[in-house]
């Protein structure tokens, strides 16, 4: 006999030291933090414990602009629109929710971060990004 069921497996993820700094900055200050590498100058977002470009561990936290350019996006039915955002000052893109309809989006458009009113040191403290203008 075969029995089909769904099971729940509770899981708690620890953000670690670098991830916690990112989440606490979102919660306490409404700031988006990244990491700047002393060796190669690469700026990552969110904060990291080592540089993804050169593997160096000598990083410093830097505040990134809450604005950037839309790199790409996808709509997930029932879940919303998610996008890669290249924040001003960062060398890579951040994946997060867009608070705009996909019918008016274009690569390169300017977007701005929008923070949740109530924050709890969770990625949802960054409610998403809104389109603010045309791209380059």
MITOR-232151 format. One record per residue (C-alpha): residue in three letters; y, x, z. Coordinates in steps of 0.5 Angstrom, whole numbers, padded with zeros to 4 digits. Each point is the difference from the previous one (the first is absolute). Last residue first. Example, Ala and Ser with C-alpha at 12.3 -4.5 7.8 and 13.67 -1.06 7.14 Angstrom:
<pts>
<"SER" <-0002 0027 0014>> <"ALA" <-0007 -0002 0002>> 
</pts>
This chain:
<pts>
<"UNK" <0110 0040 -0038>> <"UNK" <-0003 -0006 0003>> <"UNK" <0004 -0007 0001>> <"UNK" <0002 -0003 0007>> <"UNK" <-0002 -0002 0007>> <"UNK" <-0007 -0002 -0001>> <"UNK" <-0003 -0001 0007>> <"UNK" <-0005 0004 0004>> <"UNK" <-0004 -0002 0006>> <"UNK" <-0001 -0003 0007>> <"UNK" <0000 0008 0003>> <"UNK" <-0002 -0002 0007>> <"UNK" <-0006 -0002 -0004>> <"UNK" <-0002 0007 0000>> <"UNK" <-0001 -0001 0008>> <"UNK" <0004 0003 0006>> <"UNK" <0001 -0008 0002>> <"UNK" <0006 -0002 -0003>> <"UNK" <0004 -0007 0000>> <"UNK" <0005 -0001 -0005>> <"UNK" <-0004 0003 -0006>> <"UNK" <0003 0006 -0004>> <"UNK" <0003 -0001 -0007>> <"UNK" <-0001 0007 -0004>> <"UNK" <0004 0000 -0006>> <"UNK" <-0002 0000 -0008>> <"UNK" <0003 0003 -0006>> <"UNK" <-0003 -0001 -0006>> <"UNK" <-0004 0005 -0004>> <"UNK" <-0006 -0004 -0002>> <"UNK" <0002 -0007 -0001>> <"UNK" <0000 -0006 0004>> <"UNK" <0002 -0007 -0002>> <"UNK" <-0006 -0004 -0001>> <"UNK" <-0004 0004 0006>> <"UNK" <0004 -0005 0005>> <"UNK" <0004 0004 0006>> <"UNK" <-0002 0002 0007>> <"UNK" <-0004 0006 -0002>> <"UNK" <-0005 0003 0004>> <"UNK" <-0002 0007 0002>> <"UNK" <-0003 0007 -0003>> <"UNK" <0005 0006 0001>> <"UNK" <0001 0004 -0006>> <"UNK" <0000 0008 0000>> <"UNK" <0006 0005 0000>> <"UNK" <0004 -0003 0005>> <"UNK" <0008 0000 0000>> <"UNK" <0001 -0007 -0003>> <"UNK" <-0006 -0004 0001>> <"UNK" <-0005 0000 -0006>> <"UNK" <-0003 -0007 0002>> <"UNK" <-0007 -0002 -0003>> <"UNK" <-0001 -0007 0000>> <"UNK" <-0003 -0006 0003>> <"UNK" <0001 -0008 -0002>> <"UNK" <-0003 -0005 0004>> <"UNK" <-0006 -0002 0004>> <"UNK" <-0003 -0006 -0003>> <"UNK" <-0001 0003 -0007>> <"UNK" <0001 0007 0001>> <"UNK" <0006 0002 -0005>> <"UNK" <0001 0007 -0002>> <"UNK" <0005 0005 0000>> <"UNK" <0003 0007 -0003>> <"UNK" <0005 0005 0001>> <"UNK" <0006 -0004 0003>> <"UNK" <0006 0005 0002>> <"UNK" <0002 0001 0007>> <"UNK" <0004 -0002 0006>> <"UNK" <-0001 0000 0008>> <"UNK" <0002 0007 -0001>> <"UNK" <-0005 0005 0004>> <"UNK" <0001 0003 0007>> <"UNK" <-0003 0007 0000>> <"UNK" <-0006 0002 0005>> <"UNK" <-0001 0008 -0001>> <"UNK" <-0006 0003 -0002>> <"UNK" <-0004 0007 0001>> <"UNK" <-0007 -0003 -0001>> <"UNK" <-0001 0003 -0007>> <"UNK" <-0005 -0003 -0005>> <"UNK" <0004 0002 -0006>> <"UNK" <0002 -0007 -0004>> <"UNK" <-0003 -0005 0006>> <"UNK" <0004 0003 0005>> <"UNK" <-0003 0000 0007>> <"UNK" <0000 -0005 0006>> <"UNK" <0004 -0005 -0004>> <"UNK" <0006 -0005 0000>> <"UNK" <0000 -0006 -0005>> <"UNK" <0002 0002 -0005>> <"UNK" <0000 0008 -0002>> <"UNK" <0005 0005 -0001>> <"UNK" <-0002 0006 -0004>> <"UNK" <0004 0006 0002>> <"UNK" <-0005 0005 -0002>> <"UNK" <-0001 0004 0007>> <"UNK" <0004 -0004 0005>> <"UNK" <-0003 -0006 -0002>> <"UNK" <0004 -0007 0001>> <"UNK" <-0003 -0006 0003>> <"UNK" <0002 -0007 -0001>> <"UNK" <0004 -0005 0005>> <"UNK" <0002 -0007 -0002>> <"UNK" <0005 -0003 0005>> <"UNK" <0000 -0007 0003>> <"UNK" <0002 0004 0007>> <"UNK" <-0005 -0002 0005>> <"UNK" <-0006 -0003 -0004>> <"UNK" <0001 0004 -0007>> <"UNK" <0001 0006 0004>> <"UNK" <-0006 -0001 0005>> <"UNK" <-0004 -0002 -0006>> <"UNK" <0001 0007 -0004>> <"UNK" <0000 0004 0007>> <"UNK" <-0007 -0003 0001>> <"UNK" <-0003 0002 -0007>> <"UNK" <0002 0007 0001>> <"UNK" <-0003 0000 0007>> <"UNK" <-0007 -0004 -0002>> <"UNK" <0001 -0007 -0002>> <"UNK" <-0007 -0002 0004>> <"UNK" <-0003 -0006 -0004>> <"UNK" <-0004 -0005 0004>> <"UNK" <-0006 -0004 -0003>> <"UNK" <-0003 -0007 0001>> <"UNK" <-0006 -0001 -0004>> <"UNK" <-0001 -0007 -0002>> <"UNK" <-0006 -0002 -0003>> <"UNK" <-0001 -0005 -0006>> <"UNK" <-0006 -0003 -0001>> <"UNK" <-0006 -0001 -0005>> <"UNK" <-0007 -0001 0002>> <"UNK" <-0006 0003 -0004>> <"UNK" <-0007 -0003 0002>> 
</pts>
